[in-house]
């Protein structure tokens, strides 16, 4: 499951060894534990005490095994973390097929991601160090690609969009969890802290030190380029309806900056530069 370089150091988790090869039956007595059960115990430990508490010794104690015997199931903590991430990814409550409304489906996916990360508060910190994609993670990605297929059938665009959405949700959940800890440490409710912050901001702005920004004068309207269609990019653009879709707390997806799709075409700047070289502009 873990490749070792010529120096003897680990070079990371090998996805083929980890996911493509099922647990092989052993000769002799059946194993006392399964990789799935060990992973579930590690997840429960992380949920209760945080990711730092997940050590091979601690997990072995939870399943009633010796630390060295645990290595026969999971070679190291790096591999265990990969198993944990994929294990909880199986808890996404997603429909078998997209509804056809890709914006609504993405909002639902964001809802599910946020709920999952709140059930497992260690997950936002674990995702950036993930190195492989297990079967449960791949199932979620396949759903996201199916949602985005009507917008842009290219897998690359869908993967980029899914990555941006997941990163946004993980970042916001990290903020929410940090705020919850701050409220607990302060010994006051979130409403009391918000009222105090509001009074503070009103007092500093009333003194004139922070005047409101002046409106920016509008220049001449630029002539749109009819041949410029965003492709392989995400572009903010206003939309008259459904501008704010509450995902949870004060996190929003589509708040005047919805994800817009399009077939892959040359970028605007590239087309404009080519036109200048031809002398048409």
DOLOVO-780811 format. One record per residue: x, y, z of N, C-alpha, C in turn. Coordinates in steps of 0.02 Angstrom, whole numbers, plus 50000, padded with zeros to 5 digits. Each point is the difference from the previous one (the first is absolute). Layout:
<sites>
XYZXYZXYZ...
</sites>
This chain:
<sites>
500404994050000499605006050000500425006350000500624999550025500455005750002500624998349961500175004249951500614998949961500605002650039500564996749991500625002050033500535001349947500335005850004500515001949951500654996450014500505001649959500664996850008500335001750066499815005750029500295001950064499674996550058499464996349986499654996650054499445004050030499925006349979499475004350026499354998849961499455001250035499344999349968499915005449948499754998149941499875004849947499255001249991499614998150049499285001449997499594993749991499355000850009499544994449994499904998349927500064993749983499904997649932499264998449991499645003749957499284998849993499844993149973500434997349957499874993349973500034994850055500505000650043500064995150054499455000950052499795006350010499515001350053499304998249978499805001949939499304999349980499884994549950500474998549958499884995149947500064992850023500344999150056500084993350027499604999350064499504995749997499594998950059500404996450054499735000350061500354996550054500034992549985500604997549998500094993049982499884995550060499664994449989499914995450056500664997050022500084999450065500624997350026499944992450011500564996949999500014992950015499954999050076499734994550017499934998550071499385003250029500065002450061499435002950035499765006349964499355001250000499745006249969500245006050041500085005849968500235005950037499505002150053500275002550054499565002250056499655006549985500265003849953499715006649985499995001049924499615004749979499975001849929500235007249991500225001549941500235006849986499425005050008499404997849981499425004450007499855001650073500044995050043499875001150071500535004450031500624999049980500555004250026499905007249978499815001049938499885006849975499435003350037499474996450013499435002850036500205002150070500424996250033500245001950067500435006249997500415000549949500425005949992499575006249988499484999349960499545005649988499665002150065499764995250039499675001650063500485003550047500634998050001500495003250043500125007249977500075001149935500115006749974499395004550014499404997349993499405003950014499975002250073500234995750044499945001450072500575004450025500614998849976500595003350030500425003949950499834999949937500405003749951500494995649963500245002549944500434996149958500674998550033500245004550042500654998950033499984993950046499404998350024499944994350046500044993349964499965000149934500014993749962500724997849991500224995550041500654996949993499904992549993500514996749975499944992849991499904996650068500335002550052499934997150066499285001050026499735006149990499325001350026499484995949963500074999449935499524996049961500054992750019500614997550009500094993150021499664998750067500055004850046499694999150065499244999749995499715003949953499285000149993499734993349973500404996549960499764993649973500254994150041500375001650054500254994650043500554996049970500455003349964500564996549968500655003450019500544996649989500655003050011500185004749942500425004850015500185004949949500334996749940500454995450011500354996849945499534995849957499514996950031499534996049961499575004349955499895006450019499605004549959500345001349933500674999950000500375001449938499904994549948499764994350019499864994749951499375001549961499585004550026499395002149965500105006749964500325004750034500125006749974500735001750012500395001349947500725000750010500225006250037499615005449997500205006150034499405004850006500115005550035499465004750011499805003549935500475001049955499845003249936499474996049962500104993549998499514995649967499345000150038500045000050066499395000150041499595006249986500335005749991499645006249985499644999649933500334997049951499674999149935499374995750008500054994850039499424995750012499455003750036500185004250047499515003850039499615004949955500365003649957499685004849956499504996649954500214994549971499544996549955499424996950038500134997750061499474997050040499435005050012500165006050022499485004950014499705002949936500374999749944499725002349937499404995849978499974993950025499434995749986499365002250034500045005150045499425002450036499635005649963500255002149942499645005049961499314997449982499495003950013499324998149983499805003449934500184996749946499885002849934499524995649960499605003049957499544995949960500394995949949499704994849975500354995849951500145003649935499585004749981500085003649937499895007550012500345004449961499875007250005499285001649980499775005750025499315002149985499935003349932500565002349972499975003849938500125007450011499905002450062500155006950019500695000050033500515001749962500684999150025500165004650058499705006050000500135004650056499694997250065499394997549995499684997250059500374993850024500244996049953500374993950019500665001850033500345005149976500635002150032499875002850069499455003650008499845002550067499864994250047499654995049975499874994150042500654996550019500454999549952500644996950015500385004050052499985006649994500345004250050499684999250069499334999450002499664998650064500274993550031500054994949959500224993550025500725000350024500425003549963500705000650020500065003650067499625005350007500035003850063499764995850059499444996549990499744995850054500504994550018500314997149949500504994750013500595002750039500235005949983500585002950034499845002150071499385001850013499815001550069499934993650041499794994549969499984993750036500704997450014500475001749956500694997950008500455006249995500075003750056500355006549997500734999649979500304994250001500694999149979500084999849924499444999149964500034998849928500295006049961499805006350014500295005549961500765000350003500294998350057500735000150006500324993949967499624994649993500284993949971499995000149924499515003349971499924999949927500615002649962500325005450022500575002649961500594995249996500054995250046500574995449999499814993349969499394999449975499794993849968500414998949936500204993849989500414998449942499674995149952499464996850021499674995049957499245001250000499664996649955499285000349996499724992950005499654998650054499704993550010499334999549966499674994350006499364999049965499455004850020499955001750064499485004650022500135007049975500625002150001500185006649974499875000449926500164994849964499884999949927499265000249984499584997050042499285000149989499745007250005500255003950048499795006950007500235004149940500614998949977500265003649942499594998249938499824993749992499604998049943499335003550000499705000850059499375003650005500095007349979500545003150023500135007049982500115000749925500364995449970500115000449928499354999149961499564995650025499364999049967499575006350006500045003450057499635006350009500235005249950500655000449989500285005349958500034998249926499854993849984500054997949930499595004349952499385002150016499645004349953500325006849990500385002350048500335006549995500634999649959500414995150016500624998949963500184992650008499984996249946500124992850006500734998250014500455004749997500704998450012500114998450074500334994450013500124997950068500455004950037500465003049963500475004750032499635005850031499515002949964499625005550026499604997950061499694994149997499624997650057500434998850061500594997249990500454998850057500235006650031500145005049958500205006450027499435003250041499404999549973499425002950035499884996450066500034993450000499914996150061500545001750051500615000849977500555001750046499895006850031499785004949960499875006650027499434999950050499474996449985499434999650045500204996750066500364994549996500224996550061500465004450042500475003549966500455004450036499635005750034499505002749965499605005450030499634997650062499684994349995499624997350057500474998450058500574996849986500474998250053500275006350034500145005149961500255006250030499485003250045499385000149977499485003150041499854996050063499994993449994499884995950059500575001050051500625000649976500555001450045499895006550038499755005049964499845006450032499444999250051499474996349982499454998950047500234996550063500414994949992500254996350058500445004450044500415004249968500425004650038499585005050038499465002449969499565004750035499644996750059499824993749991499684996450055500484999350060500634998549985500494999550054500115006850033500005005349960500105006750028499435002050046499394998149980499425001650043500054996250066500204993749996500064996050061500545002950046500565002149971500545002850040499815006750031499585003949964499815006650025499494999650056499654994650005499504999350052499375004049988499905002349938499405003749982499684996749939499375001849989499664997149942500235003449936499864996749944500185002949936499635006649988499375000550023499625006149992500305005750039500234998650061500325005250041500655002549968500394995549973500625002049967499855004149937499484998149963499825003749940499765007050018499615000750053499775006650022500595004350020500494997150035500595003850020500395002349939500074995649951500365001949939499635005549963499344999749998499605005149965500095006750034499975000250067500095006350037500705002949987500504995649998500685002349988500075003149930499744996749949500065002649932499615006549992499435000650032499625006249996500395005850032500334998650055500375005350035500605002449959500364995449968500595002249963499815003449934499454998049970499795003249937499685006850013499715001050059499685006350015500515005750008500624998350016500515005250009500265003049936499834997449942500235002749937500664997449976500334995850039500664997349980499924995049942499434996749998499884995149947499385002049961500065005149956499415002249962499804994649949499375000149981499784995149949500345001449934500134994949961500345001149935499575004049952500345004249961499655004049951499814995649940499435001549971499814996049940500495001249943500174994849967500485000449945499655002449937500285005249968499665002549939500024994749945499464999749965499954995149946500315002649936500404995949968500305001849937499574997749943500235001149940499614997849941499944992449998499424997849981499874992849998500454996749948500274994350017500424996449953499574995749954500194999949937499634995949952500144992650013499484996050011500124992950015500294996349941500384995150014500294995849948499534994049990499634999749945499514994549992500324993249994500644999849982500334993549992500334997650063499955004050054500344998250062499524996350046500114993850011499594995950044500464996850051499865000950065500454997050050500004992549995500584997249997500074992849997500574997950046499904994550033500484997550048500145005250054499525004550012500095005150051499365000850039500065003250057499425001850040499985007550003499435002849982499975007349992499415002750039500115005150044499445003150036499575004049952499354999550008499555003849958499345000850036499695005949997499365001050034499454995849968499504998450039499444996149975499385002650033499465001149963499415003250028499634995950051500024993449995499614995850045500464995450039499774998150059500354995150040500725002150013500095006350020500675002650008500324997650065499604998050048500294998050063499704993250020500434995150006499774993350019500344998250065499635000250055500304998750065500194992750005500634998850016500244993250007500024998050073500085004650044500034998450071500375005450035499745002250058500335005550034499975006049954500575003649993500025005649955500394998349937500084993649986500344997949940499515000149942500195002849944499565000349943500374997649939499634996949956500244998149934499565003449949500305003549955499605003449949499775006850021500355003350046499805006750022500285005149950499635001049947500175004649946500634997949962500284994450018500584997449962499894992749986499484998349961499874993049986500534997049955500074993650002500464996649954499684999849931500365002549952499735000049932500424995449958499664996249959500364995249958499995001949927500404996649961500015001249929500464995249966499904998849937500444995749962500685003349996500524996049999500685002749999500135004049937500175006350009500195004249943500585004450022500335003449953500565004250020499795005350050500435001550047499855005050050499925006949968499645004650035499865006549972500645003749983500485000150047500625003849990500384997349940500004993549990500364997149944499685002049934499344999849997499655001949939500105007449985499985004250053500085007149991500705001649976500504996650027500695001249979500104998049927499694994549980500054997849930499685005149954499445002950021499675004949959500425006349993500335002050053500445005949996500574998849951500294993950003500544998549954499775000149928499374998249987499745000149932499815007049977499995004750049499845006949982499265001349995499604995650028499275001049997499745004250058500435001350050499805004250057500545004850017
</sites>
